[in-house]
Amino acid sequence: LKFFLYAFIPSALLLVGMVWVYAKTGTFDFPALHHLALTHGISANAPALFLASLAFVFAFAVKVPVFPLHGWLGDAVSEAPTAAVMVLAGKLGLYSILRFSLGIFPEQSREIAPVMIALAVIGILYGSLVALVQSDLKRLAAFATVAQLSFITLGIFGFTVIGIDGAVFQLLSESISGAALFMLLGLLYERYGTYGMAEYGGVASKLPWVATMFVVTTLALIGLPLLNGFTGEFLILAGTFKAHTGWTSVAALGVILSAGFMLRMLLKVFYGVDGPKTAAVAAPDMSGREHIALWPFLTLMLVMGVHSSLWLHAIDPAAVALANAPSRTTGQNAAALAPVAQPLPSKMLLPKSSQLVAGGAR
């Protein structure tokens, strides 16, 4: 019921915003609306246009969820089956913000960017600190997801090419690593019938393959170099640091906190003295079906970490277009935003594709 209310009420506002846009333009065609947005042709009524943009971003922010609209996530993750949890948070909302909020309302998205950046940083710290004190594995994963998705929100609303590159890459990365984590939690639950960390302990000696998969997934989520989580976090922090130094410095604490609560979880569940459930239940290690389900995730974690340029080469053109969208606030075209599109120095190991595309935008 809580999830329904959180999803339905913002979606009703989104419908009102969509109908208003149609009334002004006579079309629901996204390419046509995007062209009208770039030429300031949707409406001359700036306050009404801003309210319509708020309806869009509010509906999508609930789906992410952006702090403080996250109230549904902990309960929904706790109650939902593993298969539903794997696709529950983040993907639809963040994609919709990138495509529709930034595509139809580029100016209004820039106006609200300072608020979204502040909420993103608060979400990073809040999600990390709450995850740090959780005793339930699913709720820990839920608040860890809030922190991870807040990082992506920060990258999007920083409106830098490098930051948006990192946000899109991290969206793909978190989807893979997060889905693997929830699948592994489901495997533990099937064997021991509980998500309480106090019931576990010493699992690594009994289920070595499950422990190995957990360790690799955890290291990917906390951003270990050579795994997929590192590239996205690095680009987000590097891309937004110059424009928003204070907020980015605070957000960087989330990297340390995420390592804290994820490694604490590994220690309590897989190492140390056997817990009550671990000692009482003789559980089997991973089956062949479970290996087939999980190895593609781990392979992608490694490939995306080592060869991130394969993805960034495809992401770059869209990132440049979003970061350099014409804005009435500047009164200039994309060339006015050249400082935003400048690449990082080559010594910072940015993939060449990002440097070439950003340099071409100048």
HELIX and SHEET records of a PDB file:
HELIX    1   1 LYS A    2  THR A   25  1                                  24    
HELIX    2   2 PHE A   30  LEU A   38  1                                   9    
HELIX    3   3 ALA A   46  LYS A   63  1                                  18    
HELIX    4   4 LEU A   73  GLU A   79  1                                   7    
HELIX    5   5 THR A   82  VAL A   85  1                                   4    
HELIX    6   6 LYS A   91  SER A   96  1                                   6    
HELIX    7   7 ILE A   97  SER A  101  3                                   5    
HELIX    8   8 LEU A  102  ILE A  104  1                                   3    
HELIX    9   9 PRO A  106  LEU A  132  1                                  27    
HELIX   10  10 LEU A  137  PHE A  157  1                                  21    
HELIX   11  11 VAL A  161  TYR A  192  1                                  32    
HELIX   12  12 MET A  197  GLU A  199  5                                   3    
HELIX   13  13 VAL A  203  LYS A  206  1                                   4    
HELIX   14  14 PRO A  208  LEU A  221  1                                  14    
HELIX   15  15 ASN A  228  PHE A  241  1                                  14    
HELIX   16  16 THR A  245  ALA A  251  1                                   7    
HELIX   17  17 LEU A  253  PHE A  270  1                                  18    
HELIX   18  18 PRO A  276  ALA A  280  1                                   5    
HELIX   19  19 GLY A  288  VAL A  306  1                                  19    
HELIX   20  20 SER A  309  ALA A  323  1                                  15    
HELIX   21  21 ALA A  334  LEU A  337  5                                   4    
HELIX   22  22 ALA A  338  ALA A  341  1                                   4    
HELIX   23  23 SER A  346  MET A  348  5                                   3    
HELIX   24  24 LYS A  352  ALA A  361  1                                  10    
END                                                                             
